[in-house]
Amino acid sequence: MNIQHLQRESFGSGGRHYFLDFNKASNNSDYIRITRSDLQADKTFKSTTIVVFEQDFHFLIESFSMLFTNVIYRKEVAKRQEELRTKGIKSWEPELRPREKMIAQGCAALSDAELLAMLIGSGTPDVTAVDLAEKILESVDHDLSRLSKLSLAQLKKFNGIGNAKALSVISALELGRRKDLAANTGFRLKLAK
């Protein structure tokens, strides 16, 4: 195959190097070849290559653009939230506060941590309700089924969670369980007063 190398860029650090080649194939179509070369323990190099053809360039460019935009946005949001976190939720801009966000955008706009924070109500002087909710969710690997199985004692192990907050969470999750049970079985559960 007759390949014409149009442009090459490379960069690397230590034993890892990247090569980006813009080439023209013998059929006159352009393609990008991305190669990563890693120095092995035996002083040889192991290379991995991917090729993106001309008809897919726009997908590659769009993907990179979206990737970098999302990373920058997330970093900015994280930085902003970290600054606001130390001041508490009331200092957050209204569109970032869970209650106001729910009113304006509906339940679907809230993360699991924000929904759980709504049940918790408040955090501690050092930790917002959202941060506290995130810690609880992290303890169950963000598995809502596992969250619903936490006992009163297990929830109270989190600094800032007492009986009232733990029972609110347990009650809400129990209502959700009963709703699912009723939907799956067609029965309504009535408990004696």
Backbone bond lengths (Angstrom), bond angles and torsions (degrees), N, CA, C in turn:
res aa  C-N    CA-C-N  psi(-1)  N-CA   C-N-CA  omega(-1)  CA-C   N-CA-C  phi
1 M - - - 1.455 - - 1.522 108.67 -
2 N 1.293 116.40 129.55 1.450 122.56 179.55 1.527 108.80 -86.25
3 I 1.331 117.46 111.41 1.463 122.50 -177.44 1.518 108.93 -112.07
4 Q 1.305 115.75 132.60 1.462 121.31 176.02 1.525 107.58 -107.18
5 H 1.336 117.74 118.43 1.459 122.65 178.28 1.523 108.51 -82.93
6 L 1.335 116.64 115.25 1.461 121.15 -177.53 1.526 112.46 -90.09
7 Q 1.330 115.85 -39.59 1.476 119.32 -178.10 1.515 108.67 -158.82
8 R 1.353 116.35 145.97 1.461 121.61 175.93 1.513 108.78 -136.09
9 E 1.312 114.16 135.02 1.463 121.80 171.50 1.516 106.63 -125.91
10 S 1.324 116.03 145.35 1.461 118.89 178.46 1.518 109.67 -144.35
11 F 1.292 114.32 154.80 1.458 121.02 175.28 1.513 107.69 -156.68
12 G 1.304 115.57 159.54 1.458 118.61 -179.41 1.501 111.56 -174.11
13 S 1.314 113.15 172.10 1.454 120.77 178.45 1.514 107.68 -154.60
14 G 1.310 116.28 132.69 1.457 119.83 -179.51 1.518 110.61 60.46
15 G 1.310 115.42 -126.83 1.458 120.49 -177.76 1.510 114.20 -94.85
16 R 1.315 118.57 11.02 1.470 121.19 -179.21 1.521 109.43 -118.48
17 H 1.336 115.54 131.65 1.456 121.04 -179.83 1.526 109.34 -134.38
18 Y 1.320 115.10 146.57 1.466 121.74 177.85 1.523 108.40 -121.04
19 F 1.326 114.92 141.38 1.453 121.59 177.99 1.527 107.93 -129.14
20 L 1.306 116.13 127.73 1.462 121.52 176.37 1.528 106.82 -115.35
21 D 1.316 115.67 114.72 1.458 121.24 -178.18 1.519 109.72 -113.75
22 F 1.322 115.69 130.70 1.464 121.88 173.40 1.516 105.45 -103.67
23 N 1.336 116.85 114.45 1.458 121.79 -172.51 1.523 112.06 -124.23
24 K 1.325 114.42 163.24 1.464 121.65 173.08 1.528 106.39 -121.76
25 A 1.338 115.21 124.37 1.462 120.87 -179.48 1.526 110.43 -79.68
26 S 1.328 115.69 170.68 1.464 120.27 -178.77 1.526 112.63 -64.18
27 N 1.348 117.27 -23.61 1.468 119.96 177.27 1.531 111.64 -85.32
28 N 1.346 116.08 9.40 1.461 124.17 176.21 1.537 114.35 75.62
29 S 1.336 117.78 10.86 1.472 118.96 176.44 1.529 108.96 -93.29
30 D 1.311 114.97 145.97 1.464 121.09 179.99 1.519 109.94 -88.33
31 Y 1.327 114.89 151.83 1.459 119.75 174.13 1.527 109.28 -153.58
32 I 1.342 113.82 157.40 1.466 121.06 176.88 1.519 107.15 -110.38
33 R 1.314 114.52 132.20 1.461 120.47 177.62 1.526 106.82 -115.52
34 I 1.335 116.15 122.32 1.468 121.96 179.40 1.519 107.35 -112.12
35 T 1.329 115.34 121.47 1.461 120.44 -176.98 1.519 109.54 -123.48
36 R 1.329 115.51 134.58 1.457 121.65 173.27 1.514 106.90 -113.84
37 S 1.326 116.21 128.98 1.450 122.12 -177.85 1.523 108.77 -120.74
38 D 1.328 116.12 122.19 1.465 121.62 -177.72 1.520 110.83 -113.85
39 L 1.326 116.47 132.14 1.449 122.44 176.48 1.526 108.72 -73.69
40 Q 1.318 116.19 125.41 1.459 121.82 -179.31 1.530 110.27 -91.80
41 A 1.323 115.84 167.89 1.473 121.55 -179.43 1.522 111.81 -59.65
42 D 1.345 117.16 -31.58 1.465 120.32 -179.51 1.532 112.62 -86.38
43 K 1.345 116.82 14.31 1.468 124.89 176.65 1.525 113.45 72.63
44 T 1.334 117.42 10.65 1.463 119.95 173.22 1.531 107.80 -94.22
45 F 1.313 116.14 169.05 1.462 120.73 178.86 1.519 109.36 -111.46
46 K 1.311 115.23 138.92 1.464 121.72 174.24 1.515 106.54 -111.57
47 S 1.335 115.68 126.20 1.463 120.34 -176.34 1.519 111.50 -113.12
48 T 1.328 114.86 144.30 1.459 123.32 174.28 1.519 106.81 -126.89
49 T 1.329 116.13 134.31 1.464 119.96 -175.25 1.519 110.68 -131.95
50 I 1.330 114.74 141.21 1.460 120.56 168.14 1.522 107.69 -125.74
51 V 1.316 114.87 151.68 1.459 120.89 -178.33 1.526 108.23 -125.61
52 V 1.321 116.17 133.50 1.459 121.99 176.09 1.523 107.00 -118.79
53 F 1.321 115.31 121.66 1.452 120.52 -176.69 1.527 111.46 -85.84
54 E 1.305 114.78 159.50 1.466 123.94 -174.20 1.528 112.84 -48.80
55 Q 1.327 118.08 -42.93 1.457 120.05 -176.91 1.536 112.27 -67.26
56 D 1.346 117.43 -14.03 1.467 121.04 179.73 1.532 113.22 -108.19
57 F 1.335 117.66 4.44 1.466 120.40 -179.22 1.522 111.47 -55.51
58 H 1.323 116.40 -44.41 1.463 118.70 -176.61 1.530 111.00 -62.50
59 F 1.354 117.96 -33.92 1.464 120.24 176.72 1.526 110.67 -66.07
60 L 1.332 115.80 -43.25 1.458 120.73 179.94 1.529 110.68 -62.80
61 I 1.327 116.41 -47.37 1.464 120.96 -179.04 1.521 110.25 -64.19
62 E 1.313 116.65 -43.96 1.467 120.45 179.18 1.526 111.01 -63.77
63 S 1.336 116.60 -40.34 1.465 120.48 178.95 1.523 111.37 -63.82
64 F 1.336 116.83 -45.21 1.462 119.89 177.41 1.523 111.01 -61.91
65 S 1.311 115.94 -43.06 1.459 120.56 179.69 1.520 111.15 -60.32
66 M 1.332 115.99 -46.98 1.465 120.25 179.05 1.531 111.20 -64.70
67 L 1.322 116.07 -41.46 1.453 121.00 179.96 1.530 111.08 -59.67
68 F 1.328 116.18 -51.65 1.460 119.82 -177.97 1.528 111.70 -67.60
69 T 1.326 117.01 -38.74 1.461 120.36 177.65 1.522 110.60 -61.56
70 N 1.340 116.76 -45.45 1.462 120.49 179.74 1.518 112.46 -64.90
71 V 1.324 116.88 -40.77 1.464 120.08 179.29 1.525 110.24 -63.88
72 I 1.318 116.71 -45.87 1.465 120.69 179.73 1.520 110.24 -62.79
73 Y 1.338 116.30 -44.52 1.465 120.61 179.91 1.528 110.32 -61.43
74 R 1.335 116.87 -46.66 1.469 119.92 -178.81 1.520 111.52 -63.32
75 K 1.321 116.71 -38.88 1.464 119.41 177.91 1.520 110.85 -64.35
76 E 1.330 116.20 -42.79 1.464 119.74 179.36 1.523 111.09 -64.87
77 V 1.328 116.86 -43.49 1.462 120.60 178.93 1.527 110.09 -64.03
78 A 1.333 116.92 -44.43 1.466 120.74 179.80 1.529 110.76 -61.48
79 K 1.321 116.32 -42.74 1.471 119.90 178.99 1.522 110.32 -63.55
80 R 1.335 115.03 -44.90 1.464 119.71 -179.51 1.525 111.36 -64.82
81 Q 1.330 115.94 -42.07 1.458 119.67 179.25 1.516 111.12 -66.36
82 E 1.323 117.30 -37.65 1.465 120.24 178.50 1.526 110.40 -63.54
83 E 1.327 116.12 -40.67 1.464 119.27 177.43 1.522 111.10 -64.16
84 L 1.331 115.95 -42.11 1.459 120.13 -178.77 1.525 112.45 -74.48
85 R 1.328 116.86 -30.92 1.454 122.38 -176.19 1.523 111.08 -57.49
86 T 1.311 115.48 -38.51 1.457 119.28 -178.24 1.525 111.92 -68.46
87 K 1.328 116.60 -17.16 1.458 121.01 -179.08 1.525 112.46 -101.77
88 G 1.331 118.82 -9.72 1.451 122.42 -179.57 1.516 112.18 94.39
89 I 1.331 115.21 161.97 1.466 122.21 -175.31 1.521 112.01 -61.36
90 K 1.315 117.90 -33.95 1.464 120.07 -178.02 1.522 112.09 -63.25
91 S 1.323 117.19 -21.82 1.461 120.27 178.61 1.529 111.82 -86.73
92 W 1.331 117.28 -8.79 1.464 121.01 179.69 1.521 109.40 -70.11
93 E 1.315 116.07 154.94 1.457 120.29 173.11 1.525 107.61 -63.81
94 P 1.329 117.96 143.16 1.465 120.96 -174.46 1.533 115.01 -51.03
95 E 1.326 118.09 -38.94 1.467 119.41 -177.35 1.529 112.97 -70.32
96 L 1.342 117.71 -11.68 1.461 121.45 177.62 1.524 112.67 -96.98
97 R 1.315 117.70 -16.67 1.471 121.58 -179.30 1.525 109.26 -73.44
98 P 1.334 117.50 132.62 1.473 119.45 -176.86 1.524 114.72 -54.45
99 R 1.306 119.25 -45.42 1.471 120.15 -177.56 1.528 111.51 -63.63
100 E 1.315 115.66 -49.33 1.453 120.04 -179.28 1.529 111.41 -65.04
101 K 1.321 115.21 -36.41 1.458 120.85 178.73 1.533 110.11 -64.51
102 M 1.340 116.13 -41.31 1.465 120.22 179.02 1.530 110.92 -65.26
103 I 1.316 116.40 -42.19 1.462 120.38 179.51 1.524 110.54 -62.68
104 A 1.323 116.40 -45.10 1.463 121.18 -175.82 1.526 113.38 -76.25
105 Q 1.356 116.42 -37.94 1.461 119.05 -170.43 1.523 114.54 -118.44
106 G 1.320 117.97 -9.99 1.463 121.13 -179.06 1.515 112.35 91.11
107 C 1.332 114.99 168.42 1.469 122.21 -176.31 1.524 113.36 -59.58
108 A 1.328 116.33 -36.91 1.464 120.35 -175.27 1.526 112.42 -62.89
109 A 1.320 118.32 -21.71 1.467 121.66 -178.09 1.526 112.39 -77.58
110 L 1.336 117.19 -14.41 1.459 120.75 -176.67 1.521 111.57 -91.69
111 S 1.318 115.39 143.25 1.458 120.98 174.91 1.524 108.39 -74.76
112 D 1.332 116.59 167.75 1.464 120.34 176.57 1.530 110.17 -58.56
113 A 1.337 116.80 -39.80 1.466 120.57 -179.85 1.526 110.62 -63.96
114 E 1.328 117.45 -40.13 1.466 120.20 179.74 1.524 110.91 -68.06
115 L 1.343 117.18 -39.10 1.464 120.04 177.41 1.526 110.90 -64.81
116 L 1.323 116.40 -43.68 1.463 120.30 178.12 1.525 110.28 -64.28
117 A 1.330 117.01 -37.74 1.471 121.17 178.08 1.527 110.77 -61.54
118 M 1.333 116.49 -34.17 1.469 119.76 177.51 1.521 110.44 -61.55
119 L 1.327 117.04 -37.04 1.469 120.87 178.04 1.529 111.29 -72.75
120 I 1.319 115.56 -38.91 1.471 120.38 -178.79 1.520 110.48 -68.45
121 G 1.319 116.57 -39.31 1.462 120.65 175.03 1.507 115.31 89.85
122 S 1.318 117.79 -50.61 1.466 120.43 -179.00 1.519 109.37 -151.93
123 G 1.315 114.62 158.41 1.453 120.54 178.52 1.514 110.64 -101.61
124 T 1.308 115.39 -141.59 1.462 122.50 177.14 1.523 106.86 -117.76
125 P 1.323 118.21 174.06 1.473 118.30 177.97 1.534 114.04 -56.94
126 D 1.323 117.25 -27.00 1.467 120.72 -177.63 1.522 114.02 -101.76
127 V 1.329 117.69 -14.46 1.459 121.43 -173.48 1.528 109.22 -135.38
128 T 1.332 116.46 128.60 1.464 119.63 178.24 1.532 109.70 -74.76
129 A 1.322 116.38 165.75 1.458 121.02 177.03 1.529 110.35 -61.16
130 V 1.336 117.36 -35.08 1.467 120.81 178.64 1.527 110.20 -66.28
131 D 1.322 117.23 -43.19 1.469 120.59 178.16 1.521 110.75 -63.95
132 L 1.313 115.74 -41.88 1.463 120.85 178.98 1.525 110.10 -62.80
133 A 1.311 116.43 -44.28 1.462 121.04 177.35 1.523 110.96 -61.49
134 E 1.335 116.89 -41.15 1.461 121.07 178.51 1.525 110.95 -61.95
135 K 1.337 117.75 -40.51 1.471 121.43 177.76 1.520 110.75 -62.04
136 I 1.330 116.15 -42.43 1.471 119.97 179.36 1.522 109.75 -64.07
137 L 1.335 117.00 -45.21 1.463 120.59 179.79 1.529 111.45 -64.12
138 E 1.320 116.99 -38.84 1.473 120.06 177.88 1.523 110.62 -61.71
139 S 1.335 117.33 -33.96 1.465 120.75 -178.33 1.524 112.04 -66.69
140 V 1.336 117.19 -20.82 1.469 121.20 178.13 1.538 110.82 -115.22
141 D 1.334 115.91 22.11 1.467 122.62 179.65 1.529 112.15 53.34
142 H 1.331 115.89 37.10 1.471 123.27 178.67 1.537 112.22 58.28
143 D 1.321 116.12 26.12 1.464 122.14 178.69 1.528 107.98 -95.43
144 L 1.333 116.74 107.82 1.466 121.22 -176.45 1.523 112.09 -64.88
145 S 1.319 117.14 -29.04 1.460 120.38 176.60 1.527 110.34 -64.98
146 R 1.326 115.66 -43.02 1.473 119.52 176.95 1.520 111.04 -67.36
147 L 1.332 116.72 -36.44 1.464 120.70 177.57 1.520 110.03 -59.41
148 S 1.332 116.46 -42.12 1.466 120.55 -177.32 1.525 112.84 -67.12
149 K 1.320 117.30 -13.72 1.464 121.19 -179.50 1.530 112.93 -97.52
150 L 1.348 116.98 -2.98 1.464 119.17 178.87 1.526 109.60 -68.48
151 S 1.316 115.23 137.70 1.459 120.74 179.82 1.525 110.54 -85.48
152 L 1.321 115.09 170.92 1.462 121.26 176.28 1.530 109.77 -55.77
153 A 1.327 116.32 -46.95 1.469 120.75 -179.13 1.527 111.80 -63.05
154 Q 1.326 117.14 -39.75 1.465 120.06 -179.74 1.526 111.15 -66.54
155 L 1.316 117.57 -41.17 1.462 120.14 178.30 1.519 111.65 -67.11
156 K 1.318 117.00 -37.18 1.466 120.55 -178.04 1.521 112.81 -69.90
157 K 1.316 118.11 -10.66 1.469 121.06 177.08 1.528 111.39 -69.62
158 F 1.331 117.04 -17.53 1.455 120.87 179.38 1.517 109.29 -83.53
159 N 1.323 116.65 126.85 1.460 121.85 179.15 1.527 109.21 -59.15
160 G 1.317 116.85 122.34 1.457 121.53 -178.68 1.520 112.73 106.58
161 I 1.333 117.20 -7.07 1.466 121.49 178.84 1.528 108.67 -110.21
162 G 1.317 115.01 116.23 1.460 121.16 174.94 1.513 109.45 -111.27
163 N 1.333 116.41 -165.36 1.466 121.01 -178.81 1.526 111.55 -56.83
164 A 1.332 117.46 -50.63 1.465 120.95 -174.00 1.527 111.73 -59.86
165 K 1.320 117.85 -47.52 1.467 120.96 -178.51 1.526 110.87 -68.36
166 A 1.324 116.65 -42.60 1.465 120.49 179.72 1.520 110.51 -62.52
167 L 1.323 116.48 -42.59 1.465 120.09 -179.47 1.530 111.53 -68.54
168 S 1.317 118.50 -33.21 1.468 121.20 175.37 1.528 110.38 -62.09
169 V 1.324 116.18 -45.03 1.461 120.94 179.68 1.530 110.25 -64.50
170 I 1.324 116.41 -48.02 1.468 120.97 -179.68 1.530 110.29 -60.02
171 S 1.331 116.76 -43.47 1.471 120.99 -179.25 1.523 111.64 -63.19
172 A 1.318 117.08 -45.61 1.465 120.27 -179.47 1.525 111.14 -62.93
173 L 1.328 116.63 -42.22 1.455 119.91 179.74 1.530 111.10 -67.66
174 E 1.328 116.88 -34.75 1.465 120.60 176.61 1.525 110.82 -66.30
175 L 1.333 117.50 -40.82 1.466 120.26 175.76 1.533 110.58 -60.19
176 G 1.316 115.89 -42.45 1.469 119.96 177.09 1.516 111.97 -61.80
177 R 1.329 116.10 -41.04 1.474 120.58 178.48 1.525 110.04 -63.15
178 R 1.331 116.82 -44.49 1.465 120.91 -179.84 1.528 110.99 -65.21
179 K 1.320 117.11 -38.09 1.467 120.50 177.34 1.522 109.87 -61.26
180 D 1.330 116.68 -45.46 1.459 120.54 178.71 1.519 111.32 -64.03
181 L 1.322 117.25 -39.57 1.457 121.78 179.24 1.524 109.93 -63.27
182 A 1.325 116.31 -45.29 1.464 120.46 179.65 1.526 110.81 -64.34
183 A 1.316 116.88 -40.32 1.465 120.86 -179.91 1.524 111.12 -66.24
184 N 1.323 116.52 -37.01 1.464 120.59 -177.19 1.521 112.94 -80.69
185 T 1.323 117.95 -28.55 1.463 120.41 -175.65 1.517 112.94 -108.54
186 G 1.320 117.89 -19.05 1.452 121.51 -177.61 1.520 112.70 81.47
187 F 1.326 117.76 4.46 1.461 121.68 -179.65 1.510 110.60 -101.97
188 R 1.323 115.14 147.52 1.465 120.24 172.03 1.508 107.28 -101.54
189 L 1.304 116.35 134.42 1.446 122.44 -179.15 1.517 108.97 -92.86
190 K 1.336 116.77 121.20 1.453 120.78 176.82 1.510 107.93 -119.05
191 L 1.289 115.96 128.01 1.458 120.98 179.04 1.506 109.44 -105.11
192 A 1.322 115.87 147.44 1.469 120.77 178.10 1.506 109.13 -66.96
193 K 1.333 114.73 145.91 1.474 119.92 179.42 1.496 110.31 -82.76
